[in-house]
Amino acid sequence: MMPFSPGRPRPGVTFRRAFVPLLLAAISAVSLAAPALNAQPKPGPWTPLFDGRSLAGWHNYDTPGQPVAGWSVENGILIRSGAGGDLTTDKQFGNFELELDWKVEKGGNSGVIYRIDHSGEKTYVSGPEMQILDDAVHRDGQNPLTSAGANYALHAAPRGVVKGPGEWNQVRLVVHGTHVEHWLNGQKMVEYELGSADWEARRKASKFAGADRYGRATRGHIALQDHGDRVYFRNVRIRELL
């Protein structure tokens, strides 16, 4: 084999030196094109879901396109005032931040259900629920998995956060991709990842074990649950997360 002259590049070195900048440029281009996995969502503008005067933009889950039954507006407050079924948004939402205030009468029960895909007879067959409850009186309040602020039947809520009957509670529900956070009265109650191994284990150990569509949709309707009790809502607004 012939010895190489000092300072003379070995065969292939010139090619590698030329290839490396091209490779780095390609990696940089891909990085710029692909969204960062941990990128923070950019919130859009807030939009009222309840105008304080009417039930525009809502329908009963079972009767889309028909006049709303069982829900009324009094003095700027949205009220579950009779039988009619879950009050459901006409629009669908994917990634969003929802805020609202709620209060219940003694023993009251309701919920905020999201990403409903209409695959079942009830909203909760497909949509996870943030529980609304009078913890002190209702039997569900004895179990942290079904008490106020919980991800119903899957993730337990801490004690001592919810206010009693007749008092307003503030909700903040954040849904971004698979990540979800429940906030109640300024405190984070639970957070979870939809579809994760932990989520699936909890689902299969719950009443939703047979509901294969539960928590699967990436976009869907939002509903306020009709659980047979008089419940009050106000300041209902949403902003999409981009």
C-alpha positions as CSV (number, residue, x, y, z in Angstrom):
1,M,0.0,0.0,0.0
2,M,1.4,3.4,-0.9
3,P,2.0,5.7,2.1
4,F,0.0,8.9,2.1
5,S,1.9,12.2,1.7
6,P,1.9,14.5,4.8
7,G,-1.0,16.9,4.7
8,R,-2.7,15.0,1.8
9,P,-6.3,14.0,2.8
10,R,-7.0,10.3,2.9
11,P,-9.6,8.9,0.4
12,G,-13.1,9.6,1.6
13,V,-12.2,12.4,4.0
14,T,-13.0,15.1,1.4
15,F,-16.4,13.4,0.9
16,R,-17.1,13.2,4.6
17,R,-16.2,16.8,5.1
18,A,-18.6,17.9,2.4
19,F,-21.3,15.5,3.6
20,V,-21.4,16.6,7.3
21,P,-22.6,20.2,6.6
22,L,-25.3,18.9,4.3
23,L,-26.5,16.4,7.0
24,L,-26.5,19.2,9.6
25,A,-28.5,21.4,7.3
26,A,-31.1,18.6,6.7
27,I,-31.5,18.0,10.4
28,S,-32.0,21.7,11.1
29,A,-34.6,21.9,8.4
30,V,-36.5,18.9,9.8
31,S,-36.3,20.4,13.3
32,L,-37.8,23.7,12.1
33,A,-40.6,22.0,10.2
34,A,-41.6,19.6,13.0
35,P,-43.4,21.1,16.1
36,A,-41.7,20.7,19.4
37,L,-43.2,17.9,21.5
38,N,-43.2,20.0,24.6
39,A,-44.3,23.3,22.9
40,Q,-46.6,25.4,25.0
41,P,-50.0,26.0,23.4
42,K,-50.8,29.4,22.1
43,P,-54.3,30.4,23.4
44,G,-56.8,32.1,21.1
45,P,-59.3,34.7,22.2
46,W,-61.9,34.0,24.8
47,T,-65.4,33.2,23.4
48,P,-68.6,33.1,25.5
49,L,-70.5,29.8,25.3
50,F,-73.4,31.3,27.2
51,D,-74.5,34.8,26.3
52,G,-76.5,35.3,29.6
53,R,-79.8,35.8,27.7
54,S,-80.5,32.7,25.7
55,L,-79.6,29.0,25.0
56,A,-78.2,29.9,21.6
57,G,-75.4,27.5,20.7
58,W,-76.7,24.6,22.8
59,H,-79.0,21.6,22.3
60,N,-80.1,18.6,24.4
61,Y,-77.8,15.7,23.6
62,D,-80.6,13.4,22.4
63,T,-82.4,16.1,20.2
64,P,-79.9,18.2,18.2
65,G,-81.6,20.9,16.2
66,Q,-84.7,20.9,18.5
67,P,-85.6,23.6,21.1
68,V,-83.8,23.0,24.4
69,A,-85.8,21.4,27.2
70,G,-85.1,21.3,30.9
71,W,-82.7,24.3,30.9
72,S,-83.6,27.9,31.4
73,V,-82.0,31.4,31.8
74,E,-82.8,33.5,34.8
75,N,-81.1,36.8,35.6
76,G,-78.1,36.0,33.5
77,I,-77.7,32.5,35.0
78,L,-78.0,29.2,33.2
79,I,-80.1,26.7,35.2
80,R,-80.8,23.0,34.9
81,S,-84.4,23.5,35.9
82,G,-86.2,20.4,34.7
83,A,-85.9,17.1,32.8
84,G,-84.4,17.4,29.3
85,G,-81.0,15.7,29.1
86,D,-77.5,16.9,29.0
87,L,-77.0,20.4,27.6
88,T,-74.6,20.1,24.7
89,T,-72.6,22.6,22.6
90,D,-73.5,22.8,19.0
91,K,-69.8,23.2,18.2
92,Q,-67.0,20.7,18.7
93,F,-63.7,21.5,20.3
94,G,-60.3,19.8,20.3
95,N,-57.7,21.6,22.3
96,F,-59.2,24.3,24.6
97,E,-59.3,26.0,28.0
98,L,-62.8,26.2,29.5
99,E,-63.9,28.4,32.4
100,L,-67.2,28.5,34.2
101,D,-68.8,29.0,37.6
102,W,-71.2,26.5,39.1
103,K,-73.2,26.1,42.2
104,V,-75.6,23.4,43.4
105,E,-78.4,23.0,45.8
106,K,-78.1,20.6,48.7
107,G,-77.2,17.2,47.5
108,G,-76.8,18.4,43.9
109,N,-74.9,16.5,41.2
110,S,-73.8,17.4,37.7
111,G,-70.7,17.4,35.6
112,V,-68.7,18.9,32.7
113,I,-68.2,16.3,30.0
114,Y,-65.9,17.0,27.0
115,R,-64.8,15.6,23.6
116,I,-68.1,13.8,23.2
117,D,-68.3,12.0,19.8
118,H,-72.0,10.9,19.8
119,S,-71.0,7.2,19.6
120,G,-73.2,6.3,22.5
121,E,-76.6,6.9,23.9
122,K,-75.2,9.1,26.7
123,T,-72.6,11.8,26.7
124,Y,-70.4,10.0,29.3
125,V,-70.0,6.9,27.1
126,S,-67.3,8.8,25.1
127,G,-66.6,11.9,27.0
128,P,-64.6,12.1,30.3
129,E,-66.2,14.1,33.1
130,M,-65.1,16.7,35.6
131,Q,-67.5,16.0,38.5
132,I,-69.8,18.7,40.0
133,L,-71.1,17.7,43.4
134,D,-72.2,18.6,46.9
135,D,-69.6,16.5,48.5
136,A,-70.9,16.9,52.0
137,V,-74.4,15.4,51.4
138,H,-74.3,13.4,48.1
139,R,-73.1,9.8,48.6
140,D,-70.6,10.2,45.7
141,G,-68.8,12.7,47.9
142,Q,-67.7,10.0,50.2
143,N,-65.3,8.7,47.5
144,P,-62.5,10.9,46.2
145,L,-62.8,9.2,42.8
146,T,-66.3,10.6,42.4
147,S,-66.2,13.8,44.4
148,A,-66.2,17.4,43.1
149,G,-63.3,18.1,40.7
150,A,-62.4,14.5,40.1
151,N,-62.0,12.9,36.7
152,Y,-65.1,10.8,37.4
153,A,-64.3,7.3,38.5
154,L,-60.6,7.4,37.3
155,H,-58.7,10.2,39.1
156,A,-59.4,11.2,42.7
157,A,-59.8,14.8,43.8
158,P,-58.3,16.3,47.0
159,R,-60.5,17.2,49.9
160,G,-61.4,20.6,51.2
161,V,-61.5,22.5,47.9
162,V,-65.1,22.5,46.9
163,K,-67.6,25.1,48.4
164,G,-70.9,24.1,49.8
165,P,-74.4,24.3,48.4
166,G,-75.4,27.8,47.3
167,E,-71.8,29.0,46.9
168,W,-70.2,29.6,43.5
169,N,-67.3,27.3,42.5
170,Q,-64.8,28.3,39.7
171,V,-63.8,25.7,37.1
172,R,-60.9,25.8,34.7
173,L,-60.6,22.8,32.4
174,V,-57.5,22.5,30.2
175,V,-57.4,20.0,27.4
176,H,-54.4,20.0,25.0
177,G,-53.6,16.9,23.0
178,T,-53.7,14.1,25.4
179,H,-52.9,16.3,28.5
180,V,-55.8,17.3,30.7
181,E,-56.0,19.4,33.9
182,H,-58.9,20.0,36.2
183,W,-58.8,23.2,38.3
184,L,-61.3,24.1,41.0
185,N,-61.3,27.4,42.9
186,G,-57.8,28.1,41.8
187,Q,-56.3,24.7,42.8
188,K,-55.3,22.0,40.5
189,M,-57.4,18.9,41.3
190,V,-56.1,16.3,38.9
191,E,-54.0,16.0,35.7
192,Y,-53.7,13.0,33.4
193,E,-52.8,11.8,29.9
194,L,-55.6,10.4,27.8
195,G,-54.7,7.0,26.3
196,S,-51.6,6.5,28.4
197,A,-50.9,3.1,30.0
198,D,-52.0,4.6,33.4
199,W,-55.2,5.9,31.8
200,E,-56.1,2.6,30.2
201,A,-55.4,0.7,33.5
202,R,-57.8,3.0,35.4
203,R,-60.4,2.9,32.7
204,K,-60.4,-0.9,32.7
205,A,-60.8,-1.0,36.4
206,S,-63.8,1.4,36.3
207,K,-67.4,1.4,35.2
208,F,-66.1,2.4,31.7
209,A,-64.2,-0.9,31.1
210,G,-66.7,-1.8,28.4
211,A,-66.7,1.7,26.8
212,D,-64.0,1.4,24.1
213,R,-64.7,4.9,22.8
214,Y,-64.3,6.5,26.2
215,G,-61.7,9.3,26.1
216,R,-60.6,8.4,22.5
217,A,-61.9,11.4,20.5
218,T,-59.5,14.2,19.7
219,R,-62.4,16.6,19.1
220,G,-66.0,16.7,20.3
221,H,-68.8,18.4,22.0
222,I,-68.9,19.8,25.6
223,A,-71.9,19.0,27.8
224,L,-73.3,20.1,31.1
225,Q,-74.8,17.1,32.8
226,D,-78.5,16.7,33.6
227,H,-78.4,14.4,36.7
228,G,-81.8,15.3,37.9
229,D,-80.8,18.1,40.2
230,R,-81.1,21.9,40.0
231,V,-77.7,23.3,39.1
232,Y,-76.6,26.8,38.2
233,F,-73.9,28.0,35.8
234,R,-72.5,31.4,34.8
235,N,-69.5,33.0,33.1
236,V,-69.2,30.1,30.7
237,R,-66.4,30.8,28.2
238,I,-63.8,29.0,26.1
239,R,-60.6,29.7,24.2
240,E,-59.0,27.3,21.8
241,L,-55.4,26.3,22.2
242,L,-53.3,26.4,19.0
